[in-house]
Amino acid sequence: NCSSGTIQESHQSAISTTAEHAGDNKSASDNNNNNKDGTATEDDELSAVDTSLFNGLEYYMSDAEQIFVNNMMISGKPNQLAQAAEILNSISQMALKGLTPSVKNKKKNPSQNTQKTNNTTTISYSNAQRASRNERLAEKERLEEMAREKVRNPLPVRMPRFATLTVFVPNKRTSPLTFVDDQWDGFVGDAYGRNGSVTLSNTKHLTVGMKNILSTATKPVVIGTNNANAHDYHRLKIETVKGEAGRLGFQPGDIITHIDSMPLEGTETATDLHAMIERLYNEDPTQQISITVNAEPSAAELLKLRAQVLSKIRSYDKDTKNKKNGNNTTNGNQDGTTRQR
C-alpha cells in the first residue's frame, strides 16, 4: 500500500543514500589521489562521467554525486537504474527549491574572480566580462558536442524516470495514466524505440549510431538463453498520458518497472495495476504513488554498451594525444627550442 508518508520517507531515503554514497566516493577518491599505484584519481573518474545521463541536472550535483550516479546508470543492472532515477528526481526537487550540493563541483565561474585593493575586494569587470564571454562560448561548444555525441552514440529513447503523482481512478477519459500489457522479445535494441517499433526481426528504425552501439556487444544482444523464451517476457507499458503525468515527463510506450520503489515481478497485468491504483484511491484520494519507468534490462544493457563505446573513444583520444605530445617532445632541441624540420 502507498501513502504520502511512504513517499516522503522514500524521498528522504533517496537523498540520504545519495549523500552517504557520495561521501564514500569522495573519501575513496581522496585516498586514490594520495596513491601512486596507478589507481584512478577523482579527476580521472570525473573526466569519465557522461553528463548527458543527467538531463541537465549536473549543474546541481557535486563531483562525488556525478561519479556515483553515473556508475549506477552504466552498471547494466535495472535496480541500480531505478535508484539512479530516484536520486535524480530528488536532486531535481531540491534544485527547484534552490538547494545546492553541500560539496560543490570543481567547475568555477571565472566571472567571480576578484582582486584585493587597499584591503577592499573589488570585481575586475573587464576580466569578468571577458571570462563570462569565454565561458559562454565554452558552454555552447560543450552543448554542441553533446548533441553531436547523441547522434553518433545515442542514448536509449526510453530513459529511466521516477516521479510521484496523486492516485487516480484508471478511467481513460479522466485518468493521467492508463496501462496495457506488452510482450518483449528480449532484443536489447528495444530501448531504442517505443511501442514495439524496434524488435529482433524489425531493425529498420535503427540509425547508424544505434547499430554501432549494438555491434560492440561481446555477448548476444538478446536477453535469455534462446529466442524460444521471447514470449515469456511479459511487461506493462503506459498506453495513454494526460495532465499531471505528462507534466512529470511520462510518455506513451514507457515501461512500468517499479511501484513505490518496489520492482514488479513480471506477472502483473494491466488489470491488476489498474485495480491496485483504484483501491488506493478509494482508501484515500489525496495520497500519492511513485512510479518508475524504463529501469529494465534492455535500457540497462544498452547504457552499459554505450558506456563501453565511449570509454574506448576516450582511450583512443588519450593515446593519440600522448603520442602527439611525445612527438613534439622528440622534435625539440635540448635547449627547449623547436628543431626545424
C-alpha positions as CSV (number, residue, x, y, z in Angstrom):
1,N,0.0,0.0,0.0
2,C,1.1,3.6,-0.6
3,S,0.7,6.7,1.5
4,S,2.0,10.2,1.4
5,G,4.2,9.4,4.4
6,T,5.7,6.4,2.5
7,I,6.6,8.6,-0.5
8,Q,8.2,11.2,1.7
9,E,10.2,8.6,3.5
10,S,11.2,7.2,0.1
11,H,12.4,10.6,-1.0
12,Q,14.3,11.2,2.2
13,S,15.9,7.7,1.9
14,A,17.0,8.5,-1.7
15,I,18.5,11.8,-0.5
16,S,20.3,10.1,2.4
17,T,21.6,7.4,0.1
18,T,22.9,9.9,-2.3
19,A,24.7,11.8,0.4
20,E,26.1,8.7,2.1
21,H,27.4,7.1,-1.1
22,A,28.6,10.5,-2.5
23,G,30.6,10.9,0.7
24,D,32.0,7.4,0.4
25,N,33.0,8.1,-3.2
26,K,34.6,11.4,-2.1
27,S,36.7,9.7,0.6
28,A,37.7,6.9,-1.7
29,S,38.7,9.4,-4.4
30,D,40.7,11.4,-1.9
31,N,42.6,8.2,-1.0
32,N,43.2,7.4,-4.6
33,N,44.6,10.9,-5.1
34,N,47.2,10.1,-2.5
35,N,48.2,6.7,-4.1
36,K,50.8,6.2,-6.7
37,D,49.9,2.7,-7.6
38,G,48.1,3.7,-10.8
39,T,44.6,3.7,-9.3
40,A,42.1,6.2,-10.8
41,T,42.1,9.6,-9.2
42,E,38.9,11.6,-8.6
43,D,39.8,13.8,-11.6
44,D,40.1,10.6,-13.8
45,E,36.7,9.4,-12.6
46,L,35.1,12.8,-13.1
47,S,36.5,13.0,-16.7
48,A,34.8,9.7,-17.4
49,V,31.4,10.9,-16.2
50,D,28.8,11.2,-19.0
51,T,26.8,14.3,-18.1
52,S,24.2,13.6,-20.9
53,L,22.8,10.9,-18.5
54,F,21.7,13.6,-16.0
55,N,19.3,15.6,-18.2
56,G,20.8,19.0,-17.3
57,L,21.0,18.3,-13.5
58,E,24.8,18.1,-13.5
59,Y,24.9,21.8,-12.5
60,Y,23.1,20.9,-9.2
61,M,25.3,17.9,-8.4
62,S,28.6,17.6,-6.6
63,D,31.5,15.8,-8.2
64,A,31.0,12.8,-6.0
65,E,27.3,12.7,-6.8
66,Q,28.0,12.8,-10.5
67,I,30.5,9.9,-10.3
68,F,28.2,7.8,-8.1
69,V,25.0,8.3,-10.2
70,N,27.0,7.8,-13.5
71,N,28.3,4.5,-12.3
72,M,24.8,3.4,-11.3
73,M,23.4,4.4,-14.7
74,I,26.0,2.3,-16.6
75,S,26.1,-0.7,-14.3
76,G,23.9,-2.8,-16.5
77,K,21.6,-3.5,-13.5
78,P,17.9,-2.5,-13.7
79,N,17.5,-1.9,-10.0
80,Q,20.5,0.4,-10.0
81,L,18.9,2.3,-12.8
82,A,15.8,2.7,-10.7
83,Q,17.8,4.0,-7.8
84,A,19.6,6.5,-10.0
85,A,16.3,7.7,-11.4
86,E,15.0,8.3,-7.9
87,I,18.2,10.1,-6.8
88,L,18.0,12.4,-9.9
89,N,14.3,13.1,-9.1
90,S,15.3,14.1,-5.6
91,I,18.1,16.4,-6.9
92,S,15.6,17.9,-9.3
93,Q,13.2,18.6,-6.4
94,M,15.9,20.2,-4.3
95,A,17.1,22.3,-7.2
96,L,13.5,23.7,-7.7
97,K,13.7,24.7,-4.0
98,G,17.0,26.5,-4.6
99,L,19.0,23.9,-2.6
100,T,22.5,23.1,-3.9
101,P,25.0,20.3,-3.1
102,S,26.9,20.6,0.2
103,V,30.1,19.9,-1.7
104,K,30.4,22.0,-4.8
105,N,31.7,20.6,-8.1
106,K,35.0,21.8,-9.4
107,K,33.5,23.9,-12.1
108,K,34.2,27.5,-11.1
109,N,32.7,30.6,-12.7
110,P,35.6,32.7,-13.9
111,S,33.4,35.8,-13.8
112,Q,33.5,35.6,-10.0
113,N,37.3,36.1,-9.8
114,T,38.2,39.0,-7.6
115,Q,41.2,41.1,-6.6
116,K,42.1,42.8,-3.4
117,T,42.9,46.5,-3.5
118,N,43.5,48.5,-0.3
119,N,42.0,45.7,1.8
120,T,38.8,46.0,-0.2
121,T,37.7,43.2,-2.5
122,T,36.6,44.6,-5.9
123,I,35.4,42.9,-9.0
124,S,37.6,43.3,-12.1
125,Y,34.7,44.0,-14.5
126,S,36.8,43.8,-17.8
127,N,38.2,40.4,-16.8
128,A,34.8,39.3,-15.6
129,Q,33.2,40.2,-18.9
130,R,35.9,38.6,-20.9
131,A,35.8,35.4,-18.7
132,S,32.0,35.4,-18.9
133,R,32.1,35.6,-22.7
134,N,34.7,32.8,-22.9
135,E,32.6,30.7,-20.5
136,R,29.5,31.1,-22.7
137,L,31.4,30.1,-25.8
138,A,32.9,27.1,-24.0
139,E,29.4,26.1,-22.7
140,K,28.0,26.5,-26.2
141,E,30.7,24.3,-27.7
142,R,30.1,21.7,-25.0
143,L,26.4,21.5,-25.7
144,E,27.0,21.3,-29.4
145,E,29.5,18.5,-28.9
146,M,27.0,16.7,-26.6
147,A,24.3,17.0,-29.3
148,R,26.7,15.5,-31.9
149,E,27.7,12.7,-29.5
150,K,24.0,11.9,-29.0
151,V,23.7,11.3,-32.8
152,R,26.9,9.3,-33.0
153,N,26.3,7.3,-29.9
154,P,22.6,7.8,-29.0
155,L,21.0,7.3,-25.6
156,P,18.1,5.0,-25.3
157,V,14.8,6.6,-26.4
158,R,13.3,5.3,-23.2
159,M,15.4,6.6,-20.3
160,P,14.7,5.7,-16.7
161,R,12.4,8.2,-14.8
162,F,11.0,8.4,-11.3
163,A,8.1,10.6,-10.3
164,T,5.2,10.7,-7.8
165,L,1.6,11.6,-8.6
166,T,-1.7,11.6,-6.9
167,V,-3.7,8.4,-7.0
168,F,-6.5,8.3,-9.6
169,V,-9.3,6.2,-11.0
170,P,-7.9,4.4,-14.0
171,N,-10.5,5.7,-16.5
172,K,-9.4,6.6,-20.0
173,R,-11.4,9.8,-20.0
174,T,-10.0,11.4,-16.8
175,S,-7.0,9.4,-15.5
176,P,-3.5,10.8,-16.1
177,L,-2.2,7.3,-17.0
178,T,-3.6,4.1,-18.4
179,F,-1.6,0.9,-18.8
180,V,-1.6,-2.0,-21.3
181,D,0.0,-5.5,-21.3
182,D,3.1,-5.9,-23.5
183,Q,5.4,-8.6,-24.8
184,W,9.1,-8.2,-25.2
185,D,11.2,-10.4,-27.5
186,G,14.4,-9.9,-25.4
187,F,16.2,-7.7,-28.0
188,V,18.3,-5.0,-26.3
189,G,17.7,-2.6,-29.1
190,D,14.1,-2.4,-27.9
191,A,15.1,0.5,-25.7
192,Y,15.8,2.5,-28.9
193,G,12.1,2.5,-29.8
194,R,8.6,3.0,-28.4
195,N,5.5,0.8,-28.7
196,G,7.4,-2.1,-30.2
197,S,8.9,-0.1,-33.1
198,V,12.3,-1.9,-32.7
199,T,12.3,-5.7,-32.4
200,L,14.8,-8.5,-33.2
201,S,13.0,-9.0,-36.6
202,N,12.5,-5.4,-37.3
203,T,15.5,-3.1,-37.1
204,K,14.8,-0.7,-39.9
205,H,14.3,2.2,-37.5
206,L,17.8,1.8,-36.0
207,T,20.2,4.6,-37.0
208,V,23.9,4.1,-37.8
209,G,24.8,5.3,-34.3
210,M,22.3,2.8,-32.7
211,K,23.7,-0.1,-34.8
212,N,27.2,0.9,-33.8
213,I,26.4,0.6,-30.1
214,L,24.7,-2.8,-30.6
215,S,27.5,-4.1,-32.7
216,T,30.0,-3.7,-29.9
217,A,28.3,-6.2,-27.6
218,T,30.6,-9.0,-26.5
219,K,27.6,-11.3,-25.9
220,P,24.3,-11.7,-27.8
221,V,22.0,-8.7,-27.7
222,V,19.1,-10.9,-26.8
223,I,18.4,-11.4,-23.1
224,G,17.8,-15.0,-22.3
225,T,19.2,-18.4,-23.3
226,N,17.3,-18.7,-26.6
227,N,14.7,-16.9,-28.7
228,A,12.1,-19.5,-27.8
229,N,11.8,-17.8,-24.4
230,A,10.8,-14.5,-26.1
231,H,7.1,-14.8,-25.3
232,D,7.9,-15.3,-21.6
233,Y,8.9,-11.7,-21.3
234,H,5.7,-10.0,-20.1
235,R,5.7,-6.4,-19.0
236,L,3.4,-3.4,-18.6
237,K,3.7,-0.2,-20.5
238,I,2.0,3.2,-20.5
239,E,-0.8,3.4,-23.0
240,T,-2.1,7.0,-22.6
241,V,-0.7,10.1,-20.8
242,K,-2.7,13.2,-19.7
243,G,-2.4,16.2,-17.4
244,E,-0.2,15.7,-14.4
245,A,1.6,12.6,-15.7
246,G,2.5,14.4,-18.9
247,R,4.0,17.3,-16.9
248,L,6.1,14.8,-14.9
249,G,7.6,13.6,-18.2
250,F,5.9,10.2,-18.6
251,Q,5.3,9.2,-22.3
252,P,3.2,6.5,-24.0
253,G,5.4,3.4,-24.5
254,D,7.3,3.9,-21.3
255,I,7.7,0.5,-19.4
256,I,6.4,0.4,-15.8
257,T,9.2,-1.2,-13.8
258,H,8.7,-0.1,-10.1
259,I,5.7,1.0,-8.0
260,D,6.6,2.8,-4.7
261,S,10.3,1.8,-5.4
262,M,9.4,-1.9,-5.4
263,P,10.2,-3.8,-8.7
264,L,7.3,-5.5,-10.5
265,E,7.7,-9.3,-10.6
266,G,6.7,-9.6,-14.3
267,T,3.4,-11.5,-13.6
268,E,1.3,-8.4,-13.0
269,T,-1.3,-7.4,-15.7
270,A,-2.6,-4.0,-16.6
271,T,-5.9,-5.0,-15.0
272,D,-4.0,-5.8,-11.7
273,L,-2.3,-2.4,-11.8
274,H,-5.5,-0.5,-12.5
275,A,-7.2,-2.3,-9.7
276,M,-4.4,-1.5,-7.2
277,I,-4.4,2.2,-8.0
278,E,-8.2,2.3,-7.8
279,R,-8.1,0.6,-4.4
280,L,-5.6,3.2,-3.2
281,Y,-7.9,6.0,-4.5
282,N,-10.9,4.6,-2.6
283,E,-8.8,4.4,0.6
284,D,-7.6,8.0,0.4
285,P,-7.9,10.0,-2.9
286,T,-5.3,12.5,-1.7
287,Q,-2.4,10.1,-1.2
288,Q,0.4,9.7,-3.8
289,I,2.0,6.9,-5.6
290,S,5.5,6.7,-7.0
291,I,6.1,5.2,-10.4
292,T,9.5,4.3,-12.0
293,V,9.6,3.6,-15.7
294,N,12.2,2.2,-18.1
295,A,14.5,0.8,-15.4
296,E,14.5,-2.5,-17.2
297,P,17.0,-5.0,-18.8
298,S,17.1,-3.5,-22.3
299,A,17.8,0.1,-21.2
300,A,20.3,-1.1,-18.6
301,E,22.3,-3.2,-21.1
302,L,22.1,-0.5,-23.8
303,L,23.5,2.1,-21.4
304,K,26.3,-0.3,-20.4
305,L,27.2,-1.0,-24.0
306,R,27.2,2.7,-24.8
307,A,29.5,3.5,-21.9
308,Q,31.9,0.9,-23.2
309,V,32.0,2.5,-26.6
310,L,32.6,6.0,-25.1
311,S,35.4,4.5,-22.9
312,K,37.1,3.2,-26.0
313,I,36.8,6.6,-27.7
314,R,38.3,8.3,-24.7
315,S,41.2,5.8,-24.5
316,Y,41.9,6.3,-28.2
317,D,41.8,10.1,-27.9
318,K,44.1,9.9,-24.9
319,D,46.6,7.7,-26.7
320,T,46.5,9.9,-29.7
321,K,47.2,13.0,-27.6
322,N,50.0,11.2,-25.7
323,K,51.7,10.2,-29.0
324,K,51.3,13.7,-30.3
325,N,52.9,15.2,-27.2
326,G,55.7,12.6,-27.4
327,N,56.4,13.5,-31.0
328,N,56.5,17.2,-30.0
329,T,59.0,16.4,-27.3
330,T,61.1,14.3,-29.7
331,N,61.2,17.2,-32.2
332,G,62.6,19.6,-29.6
333,N,66.2,20.6,-29.1
334,Q,68.0,20.2,-25.8
335,D,67.6,23.9,-25.1
336,G,63.8,23.6,-25.4
337,T,63.6,25.2,-28.8
338,T,61.8,23.5,-31.7
339,R,64.0,21.8,-34.2
340,Q,63.4,23.0,-37.8
341,R,62.2,20.1,-39.9
